[in-house]
């Protein structure tokens, strides 16, 4: 578990540095971090959204809505970078 936390911290730090260098707004950083947590939960649960939602303490419908929102937001910022 400690190894997983260390890996997540490294990923989050990399997102923060990338956002700072690209002068991206803080909401991008927060969305990217949230996405990392959701992706990690999905990977840990074998892409089972119900189990991942339970792990994150959310309802599966909320997790599904979050995934859609996160994907749209990340696409928006990636398009804006060009």
N, C-alpha and C positions, 0 to 999 in steps of 0.2 A: 504494500500500500504506500509506503514512504517513497518507493521508487516511482510509482505512478504520480504522486504529488510533485516530486522533483521534475519529472518530465513535463507535467502540466505547467509548472512555474516557468520552465525554460521556454515553452511555447508561448505563454502569455507575455513574457519579457520580449520575445522576438516580435510579437505583434505590436507591442508598445513602441519599440524602437523603429519598426518599419513605418508606423503611423506618424511618429514624430518627424522622421526624416522626410516623409512625403507631405508633411504639414496637413494631415487629415484631421478632421474634427474629432472630439472626444467621443461622440456618439458612435462613430465608426469603431473606435477601439473597444467600447463596451459591447457592441454587437459582435465583433470578432471574438471577444473573450467568451461571450455567452454561447456563441456557436461552437467554440472549442469544447466547452463543458457538455453541450448536447451531443456532439460527435463522439466524445469520449464515452459518454453514457451508452450511446447506441452501439459502439464497438464492444464495450464491456458486456452488453446484453445480446450480442449476436444480431444486431439490427432489429430487435424486437421492440417496437415503439411502446407497447404496453409496459414491458419490464423496465425500459429506460425511463419512462415517465414516472413509474413507481420509485425508481432509484433516485430521481431528481425531486421527488415529492410533489409531482404535478399530475393532473389528470391527463389521460392520453389525448383527448381532444385539444387541450391547451398546448401540449407538446407539438402536436401536428400543426396547429396554428402558428406556434413559434417558429417551427421549421420553415413554413412558407414565408413568413415575414422576414426571417433571417436571410433566406436565399434571395429574396427580392431586394433587400437592403444591400447585401454584399454585391449583387450585380450592379445596382445603381452606383455605388462608390467606385467599383472597378471601371465602369463606363466613364465616370467623371474624371478619372485619373488620366484618361487618354487625351 
